[in-house]
């Protein structure tokens, strides 16, 4: 496969591009961590677009079990058919539906498989996937059929660090922490979403944004996605870039999502701290 450099819709750092290349070359899952809003989930879709590969997404929840990603056996439908239908209920295969992992394994093309927010599940969930991700195969217990990957998928796993992941699982992954973008990279990211943004508005917005992120005591500093939304609000309102820092940071609720943070920043705004150059 060609080396991953991102696309026109998703700007990646050189380090992240290399991490993707290493994971693909080794055939190992790529475990991605980083602040919320840094584009962890979008990365997998971008990799699929870059390589023009099919995409499968498995969004993990607190109740998710490892087998859910492999397949599901619809025992309720089989019971219903045995009582009211005319289907041959002895054919259990018709009641088996493959999950995202199962579909990725059976696809004739190489699939990009996203296992999103793996840390939301219980502690045993990652270990329950070790065998399947190692051997790229699993067995459907109800039928005895073995499902073997036609081509090893590119597996991207995201985590928000809500729980520690088991060491045995970590050993099998390539790890990358998405560092928060510096101003130069952030400028490129913003221009993807606002290609015609005025230079002076972009400069003023970034200055205010990074000054806001540097405030001590913020429980949730604003993320990249919140910056993009904030700039949309500024442009919609016709905000004068020259007055941005001295205006009390308009649309603060677009950037900050916790009342404690809004109160903290509000005090600093009233003291004129954001109007100082």
VMD Tcl script that draws the C-alpha trace (Angstrom):
set ca {
  {0.00 0.00 0.00}
  {1.14 3.56 -0.65}
  {2.37 5.75 2.18}
  {-0.34 7.60 4.08}
  {-0.18 11.39 3.84}
  {-3.76 12.39 4.64}
  {-6.18 13.97 2.19}
  {-7.40 17.41 1.27}
  {-10.14 16.96 3.89}
  {-7.95 15.68 6.73}
  {-4.56 17.18 7.55}
  {-2.16 14.83 9.36}
  {1.16 15.48 11.02}
  {4.24 13.70 9.72}
  {4.39 11.61 12.91}
  {0.79 10.41 12.55}
  {1.34 9.52 8.91}
  {4.36 7.41 9.87}
  {2.37 5.66 12.63}
  {-0.30 4.65 10.11}
  {2.37 3.34 7.72}
  {4.03 1.27 10.46}
  {0.74 -0.26 11.59}
  {-0.16 -1.19 8.02}
  {3.28 -2.66 7.34}
  {3.27 -4.73 10.55}
  {-0.35 -5.78 10.23}
  {-0.99 -4.53 13.77}
  {-3.95 -2.51 15.07}
  {-3.21 1.20 15.42}
  {-4.34 2.46 18.82}
  {-5.06 6.19 18.71}
  {-5.43 8.38 21.79}
  {-5.68 12.13 22.17}
  {-7.86 14.92 23.50}
  {-11.53 14.75 22.51}
  {-12.06 16.69 19.30}
  {-8.64 16.00 17.78}
  {-10.07 13.90 14.94}
  {-9.41 10.35 16.17}
  {-12.60 8.93 14.70}
  {-12.32 10.87 11.44}
  {-8.81 9.50 10.93}
  {-10.07 6.00 10.12}
  {-12.54 7.31 7.53}
  {-9.77 9.37 5.98}
  {-7.48 6.34 5.77}
  {-10.26 4.47 3.97}
  {-10.72 7.38 1.56}
  {-6.97 7.67 1.00}
  {-6.57 4.00 0.12}
  {-9.98 3.83 -1.60}
  {-10.85 0.93 0.70}
  {-14.20 -0.23 2.12}
  {-14.92 1.08 5.61}
  {-16.47 -0.67 8.62}
  {-17.17 1.10 11.92}
  {-17.84 -0.58 15.26}
  {-18.91 2.00 17.84}
  {-18.32 0.56 21.30}
  {-20.74 1.24 24.17}
  {-20.70 0.33 27.85}
  {-22.87 -2.74 27.14}
  {-20.92 -3.94 24.09}
  {-19.50 -7.46 24.15}
  {-16.66 -8.68 21.96}
  {-18.87 -11.19 20.18}
  {-21.16 -8.35 19.02}
  {-18.52 -7.23 16.56}
  {-18.07 -10.75 15.19}
  {-21.65 -11.88 14.67}
  {-25.09 -11.99 16.20}
  {-27.37 -15.00 16.47}
  {-31.04 -14.02 16.29}
  {-32.55 -16.67 18.54}
  {-35.76 -14.65 18.96}
  {-36.45 -14.64 15.21}
  {-35.74 -18.36 15.01}
  {-38.19 -19.02 17.86}
  {-40.79 -16.85 16.13}
  {-40.33 -18.75 12.86}
  {-40.60 -22.08 14.62}
  {-43.98 -21.08 16.03}
  {-45.53 -18.96 13.29}
  {-43.36 -19.10 10.17}
  {-42.75 -21.57 7.39}
  {-38.94 -21.21 7.31}
  {-36.68 -24.19 7.90}
  {-35.49 -23.36 11.39}
  {-32.98 -26.23 11.24}
  {-30.85 -23.98 9.01}
  {-29.29 -21.90 11.78}
  {-27.05 -20.06 9.31}
  {-29.97 -17.91 8.18}
  {-30.22 -16.52 11.71}
  {-26.57 -15.46 11.85}
  {-25.74 -11.85 10.99}
  {-22.10 -10.80 10.80}
  {-20.98 -7.77 12.75}
  {-18.45 -5.12 11.62}
  {-15.45 -7.36 12.32}
  {-17.09 -10.31 10.60}
  {-17.94 -8.21 7.54}
  {-14.38 -6.86 7.42}
  {-13.02 -10.42 7.50}
  {-15.30 -11.73 4.76}
  {-14.88 -8.79 2.38}
  {-12.79 -9.73 -0.64}
  {-11.13 -6.31 -0.49}
  {-8.86 -4.99 2.23}
  {-11.11 -3.12 4.66}
  {-10.35 -0.27 7.04}
  {-11.99 -1.31 10.33}
  {-12.60 1.29 13.05}
  {-13.16 0.10 16.62}
  {-14.26 3.39 18.12}
  {-13.92 4.30 21.83}
  {-12.81 0.87 23.01}
  {-12.38 2.19 26.55}
  {-16.15 2.56 26.99}
  {-16.58 -1.21 27.37}
  {-15.67 -3.25 30.45}
  {-12.09 -4.18 31.26}
  {-12.29 -7.65 29.71}
  {-13.51 -6.42 26.34}
  {-10.07 -5.72 24.76}
  {-8.66 -9.06 25.93}
  {-11.69 -10.86 24.51}
  {-10.63 -9.63 21.05}
  {-6.98 -10.71 21.29}
  {-7.37 -14.06 19.56}
  {-9.50 -12.71 16.73}
  {-7.19 -9.77 16.02}
  {-4.12 -12.02 16.19}
  {-5.35 -14.86 14.00}
  {-7.79 -12.81 11.92}
  {-10.34 -15.56 12.37}
  {-13.18 -16.66 14.63}
  {-15.67 -19.51 14.91}
  {-19.45 -19.12 14.95}
  {-20.38 -21.28 17.94}
  {-23.93 -22.03 16.79}
  {-22.88 -23.48 13.43}
  {-19.22 -24.35 13.86}
  {-18.30 -22.29 10.78}
  {-14.86 -20.69 10.89}
  {-14.63 -17.19 9.47}
  {-11.14 -16.35 8.23}
  {-10.12 -12.93 6.94}
  {-9.78 -12.92 3.16}
  {-7.36 -10.00 3.56}
  {-6.03 -8.61 6.83}
  {-7.97 -5.38 7.48}
  {-6.34 -2.14 8.56}
  {-7.58 -1.88 12.16}
  {-7.82 1.54 13.82}
  {-8.77 1.63 17.51}
  {-9.58 4.84 19.37}
  {-9.60 5.51 23.10}
  {-10.43 8.57 25.18}
  {-8.46 7.25 28.18}
  {-11.58 6.66 30.25}
  {-10.10 3.31 31.33}
  {-6.66 1.76 31.27}
  {-6.31 -0.91 28.59}
  {-4.77 -4.31 29.48}
  {-1.04 -4.72 28.89}
  {-1.59 -7.89 26.84}
  {-3.77 -5.90 24.46}
  {-1.37 -2.94 24.29}
  {1.52 -5.23 23.34}
  {-0.30 -6.15 20.15}
  {-0.92 -2.57 19.02}
  {1.03 0.24 17.44}
  {0.34 3.29 19.61}
  {0.10 6.95 18.68}
  {-0.96 9.95 20.75}
  {-2.42 12.72 18.59}
  {-0.74 15.80 20.02}
  {-2.80 18.94 20.01}
  {-1.99 20.88 16.82}
  {0.36 23.83 16.97}
  {-0.65 27.09 15.31}
  {0.82 26.30 11.90}
  {-0.88 22.91 11.63}
  {-4.09 24.31 13.11}
  {-4.11 27.05 10.48}
  {-3.99 24.38 7.75}
  {-6.78 22.41 9.46}
  {-9.03 25.46 9.75}
  {-8.53 26.32 6.07}
  {-9.81 22.86 5.13}
  {-13.14 23.77 6.75}
  {-13.05 27.49 5.96}
  {-11.08 27.75 2.71}
  {-12.07 31.37 2.09}
  {-11.54 32.70 5.63}
  {-9.97 36.14 5.85}
  {-6.35 36.11 7.02}
  {-6.91 38.70 9.75}
  {-9.92 36.84 11.17}
  {-8.02 33.55 11.21}
  {-5.04 35.16 12.95}
  {-7.22 36.84 15.59}
  {-9.30 33.72 16.19}
  {-6.22 31.54 16.65}
  {-4.66 34.07 19.02}
  {-7.80 34.13 21.16}
  {-8.21 30.35 20.97}
  {-4.70 29.50 22.14}
  {-4.85 32.16 24.82}
  {-8.08 30.58 26.02}
  {-6.52 27.09 26.07}
  {-3.69 28.42 28.23}
  {-6.04 29.53 31.03}
  {-5.13 27.64 34.21}
  {-7.89 25.54 35.72}
  {-9.99 24.77 32.65}
  {-11.72 21.43 33.11}
  {-12.23 20.98 29.36}
  {-10.08 23.15 27.12}
  {-11.66 23.86 23.72}
  {-10.79 21.41 20.96}
  {-10.18 21.66 17.24}
  {-13.79 20.89 16.37}
  {-14.99 23.61 18.74}
  {-12.60 26.12 17.17}
  {-14.03 25.34 13.74}
  {-17.58 25.84 15.04}
  {-16.57 29.07 16.77}
  {-15.09 30.48 13.59}
  {-18.34 29.59 11.79}
  {-20.24 31.60 14.40}
  {-17.84 34.54 14.12}
  {-18.13 34.64 10.35}
  {-21.90 34.35 10.47}
  {-22.10 37.30 12.86}
  {-19.75 39.47 10.81}
  {-17.37 39.95 13.74}
  {-14.65 42.54 13.17}
  {-11.33 40.68 13.68}
  {-9.71 43.81 15.15}
  {-12.26 43.81 17.99}
  {-12.26 40.08 18.71}
  {-9.93 39.94 21.72}
  {-11.40 43.05 23.26}
  {-15.02 42.01 22.80}
  {-15.30 39.59 25.71}
  {-14.92 36.49 23.52}
  {-18.34 36.29 21.82}
  {-20.16 32.95 21.55}
  {-18.12 31.56 24.45}
  {-20.55 28.65 24.77}
  {-19.36 27.40 21.40}
  {-15.85 26.97 22.81}
  {-16.45 26.00 26.43}
  {-18.93 23.33 27.48}
  {-18.71 23.37 31.28}
  {-20.27 26.07 33.42}
  {-17.21 26.19 35.70}
  {-14.99 26.99 32.72}
  {-17.33 29.67 31.42}
  {-17.43 31.28 34.86}
  {-13.62 31.13 35.17}
  {-13.01 32.67 31.76}
  {-15.79 35.21 32.29}
  {-13.96 36.55 35.34}
  {-10.76 36.93 33.33}
  {-12.62 38.66 30.50}
  {-14.16 41.13 32.97}
  {-10.69 41.87 34.28}
  {-9.60 42.72 30.75}
  {-7.08 39.87 30.50}
  {-8.21 38.87 27.03}
  {-7.97 42.42 25.79}
  {-4.28 42.64 26.55}
  {-1.76 42.13 23.78}
}
mol new
graphics top color blue
foreach p $ca { graphics top sphere $p radius 0.5 }
foreach p [lrange $ca 0 end-1] q [lrange $ca 1 end] { graphics top cylinder $p $q radius 0.2 }
display resetview
